[in-house]
């Protein structure tokens, strides 16, 4: 991705400008850096079985993380663990890291 010096209008922008655009923007709130990127040659191939399994697993883990972060008690406990470490930069990322090992390759929760 290319580094840009954004005008004030797009400093907090992320994703696409419109649905027809293939240029994406992403702002990092921690560093204040904004990146842009363009999808030049998107794949038109069918997803492989491994890619489909990985996508389904990711969908299930992110849904579980969102549920955990909506519960005030669990979020408070997770936030304390997150602040005690310095490897992962966001609470959501930390929760993803913790929960990722609880799901098998098909996206099913291990142990029920």
Residue frames relative to the residue before (quaternion, step in Angstrom):
aa qw qx qy qz dx dy dz
X 1.0000 0.0000 0.0000 0.0000 0.00 0.00 0.00
X 0.4222 -0.7028 0.5187 0.2421 3.52 -1.16 0.62
X 0.3871 -0.6859 0.5575 0.2625 3.56 -1.12 0.64
X 0.0588 -0.7901 0.6098 0.0214 3.54 -1.01 0.81
X 0.3352 -0.6750 0.6056 0.2554 3.53 -1.29 0.32
X 0.2143 -0.8498 0.4671 0.1173 3.58 -0.01 1.26
X 0.4701 -0.6118 0.5401 0.3361 3.51 -1.23 0.48
X 0.7105 -0.4883 0.2940 0.4127 3.58 -1.20 0.44
X 0.5958 0.6049 -0.3574 0.3890 3.56 1.10 -0.66
X 0.8082 0.2712 -0.1370 0.5046 3.61 0.97 -0.76
X 0.3217 0.7743 -0.5004 0.2158 3.63 1.15 0.30
X 0.7836 0.2851 -0.1721 0.5245 3.60 0.99 -0.67
X 0.4324 0.7180 -0.4439 0.3171 3.57 1.25 0.28
X 0.0448 0.7564 -0.6523 -0.0170 3.52 -1.23 0.52
X 0.7360 0.3653 -0.3374 0.4595 3.53 -1.29 0.52
X 0.7426 -0.4149 0.2925 0.4369 3.60 -1.19 -0.50
X 0.5630 -0.5843 0.4608 0.3596 3.55 -1.27 0.40
X 0.7703 -0.1012 0.0718 0.6255 3.57 1.03 -0.83
X 0.6786 -0.5222 0.3195 0.4059 3.59 -1.19 0.28
X 0.6593 0.5004 -0.3135 0.4655 3.61 1.21 -0.34
X 0.5804 0.6137 -0.3594 0.3967 3.57 1.25 -0.33
X 0.2002 -0.7582 0.5997 0.1594 3.55 -1.19 0.50
X 0.5322 0.5729 -0.4210 0.4597 3.58 1.25 0.49
X 0.1539 -0.8001 0.5784 0.0391 3.55 -0.81 1.09
X 0.1813 -0.7509 0.6253 0.1103 3.56 -1.19 0.64
X 0.0116 0.7731 -0.6342 -0.0045 3.54 -1.16 0.63
X 0.1519 -0.7771 0.6069 0.0690 3.55 -0.89 0.99
X 0.2659 -0.7377 0.5997 0.1596 3.55 -0.97 0.90
X 0.3224 -0.7929 0.4798 0.1928 3.61 -0.32 1.19
X 0.6187 0.5579 -0.3526 0.4262 3.59 1.15 -0.50
X 0.7865 0.2955 -0.1529 0.5204 3.58 0.94 -0.86
X 0.4209 -0.7158 0.4587 0.3163 3.59 1.22 -0.40
X 0.5031 0.6528 -0.4191 0.3810 3.58 1.28 0.15
X 0.1752 -0.7653 0.6113 0.0997 3.56 -1.05 0.81
X 0.1461 -0.7861 0.5983 0.0519 3.55 -0.93 0.96
X 0.1299 -0.7557 0.6310 0.1180 3.54 -1.22 0.48
X 0.0037 -0.7893 0.6138 -0.0118 3.53 -1.18 0.55
X 0.2126 -0.7725 0.5892 0.1045 3.52 -1.23 0.48
X 0.3264 -0.7076 0.5889 0.2144 3.55 -1.01 0.82
X 0.1724 -0.8335 0.5208 0.0653 3.55 -0.29 1.27
X 0.8134 0.0781 0.0007 0.5764 3.57 0.86 -0.94
X 0.0738 -0.8218 0.5632 0.0454 3.60 0.33 1.15
X 0.5133 -0.6581 0.4598 0.3032 3.55 -1.06 0.77
X 0.1861 -0.7728 0.5962 0.1124 3.55 -1.05 0.76
X 0.4398 0.6971 -0.4466 0.3480 3.57 1.29 0.31
X 0.5504 -0.5757 0.4925 0.3507 3.52 -1.27 0.48
X 0.5212 -0.6291 0.4711 0.3327 3.61 -1.02 0.75
X 0.4447 -0.6610 0.5309 0.2890 3.56 -1.10 0.73
X 0.6792 -0.4718 0.3560 0.4353 3.57 -1.29 0.20
X 0.6482 0.5216 -0.3192 0.4538 3.58 0.99 -0.84
X 0.6527 0.5036 -0.3159 0.4695 3.60 1.00 -0.80
X 0.6415 0.5214 -0.3157 0.4657 3.57 0.98 -0.82
X 0.6493 0.5037 -0.3128 0.4763 3.60 0.97 -0.84
X 0.6591 0.5092 -0.3109 0.4579 3.59 0.95 -0.89
X 0.6454 0.5128 -0.3211 0.4663 3.60 0.98 -0.80
X 0.6687 0.4983 -0.2992 0.4636 3.59 0.90 -0.93
X 0.6352 0.5209 -0.3202 0.4718 3.57 1.02 -0.81
X 0.6528 0.5147 -0.3076 0.4630 3.59 0.93 -0.89
X 0.6368 0.5309 -0.3216 0.4574 3.59 0.97 -0.87
X 0.6930 0.4769 -0.2828 0.4609 3.60 0.88 -0.93
X 0.6629 0.4956 -0.3184 0.4622 3.60 0.96 -0.81
X 0.6633 0.4930 -0.3212 0.4623 3.63 0.91 -0.81
X 0.6214 0.5262 -0.3459 0.4662 3.60 1.04 -0.69
X 0.6519 0.5043 -0.3125 0.4722 3.60 1.00 -0.82
X 0.6374 0.5214 -0.3282 0.4628 3.60 0.99 -0.79
X 0.6431 0.5211 -0.3266 0.4563 3.60 0.93 -0.84
X 0.6465 0.5123 -0.3190 0.4668 3.60 0.99 -0.80
X 0.6496 0.5108 -0.3171 0.4654 3.58 0.96 -0.84
X 0.7035 0.4735 -0.2744 0.4534 3.58 0.89 -0.89
X 0.6074 0.5391 -0.3593 0.4598 3.61 1.24 -0.23
X 0.6364 0.4998 -0.3246 0.4897 3.59 1.22 -0.45
X 0.4351 -0.7449 0.4351 0.2579 3.63 -0.47 1.16
X 0.6651 0.5078 -0.3183 0.4455 3.62 0.94 -0.81
X 0.6817 0.4723 -0.2880 0.4789 3.57 0.89 -0.93
X 0.6382 0.5265 -0.3301 0.4544 3.57 1.02 -0.77
X 0.6428 0.5264 -0.3226 0.4534 3.58 0.99 -0.84
X 0.6533 0.5066 -0.3017 0.4750 3.59 0.97 -0.89
X 0.6769 0.4901 -0.2801 0.4723 3.57 0.92 -0.95
X 0.6333 0.5372 -0.3277 0.4505 3.58 1.04 -0.76
X 0.6313 0.5219 -0.3329 0.4672 3.60 1.04 -0.74
X 0.6514 0.4978 -0.3071 0.4832 3.60 1.00 -0.83
X 0.6397 0.5417 -0.3154 0.4448 3.57 1.01 -0.86
X 0.6922 0.4801 -0.2786 0.4613 3.58 0.92 -0.91
X 0.6345 0.5394 -0.3290 0.4451 3.59 1.19 -0.46
X 0.7146 0.3778 -0.2451 0.5352 3.60 1.23 -0.23
X 0.2449 -0.7868 0.5469 0.1481 3.59 -1.21 0.29
X 0.4750 0.7037 -0.4208 0.3195 3.59 1.27 0.08
X 0.7783 0.2679 -0.1302 0.5528 3.59 0.91 -0.91
X 0.4044 -0.8015 0.4094 0.1628 3.55 -0.78 1.10
X 0.7805 0.2458 -0.1733 0.5481 3.62 1.16 -0.17
X 0.6020 -0.5738 0.4180 0.3656 3.55 -1.18 0.58
X 0.6421 0.5159 -0.3241 0.4652 3.58 0.97 -0.83
X 0.6568 0.5088 -0.3042 0.4661 3.59 0.96 -0.87
X 0.6376 0.5193 -0.3194 0.4710 3.57 1.04 -0.78
X 0.6544 0.5015 -0.3085 0.4744 3.58 0.98 -0.86
X 0.6189 0.5276 -0.3384 0.4734 3.60 1.03 -0.75
X 0.6475 0.5283 -0.3101 0.4533 3.57 0.95 -0.91
X 0.6860 0.4857 -0.2848 0.4609 3.59 0.92 -0.90
X 0.7399 0.4314 -0.2366 0.4588 3.59 0.87 -0.92
X 0.5140 0.6883 -0.4087 0.3084 3.57 1.13 -0.56
X 0.6889 0.4872 -0.2846 0.4550 3.60 0.99 -0.76
X 0.6212 0.5662 -0.3373 0.4241 3.59 1.25 -0.22
X 0.7022 0.4199 -0.2523 0.5166 3.59 1.28 0.00
X 0.3999 -0.7155 0.5166 0.2473 3.56 -1.01 0.81
X 0.7608 -0.4048 0.2563 0.4376 3.57 -1.30 -0.01
X 0.6806 0.4735 -0.2933 0.4759 3.60 1.15 -0.49
X 0.5591 -0.6189 0.3853 0.3949 3.58 1.25 -0.10
X 0.5115 0.6274 -0.4310 0.3987 3.56 1.26 0.22
X 0.5143 -0.6566 0.4585 0.3068 3.55 -1.01 0.85
X 0.3928 -0.7087 0.5400 0.2277 3.55 -0.92 0.97
X 0.8167 0.2196 -0.1779 0.5030 3.56 -0.88 0.94
X 0.7120 -0.4347 0.2530 0.4899 3.58 1.14 0.57
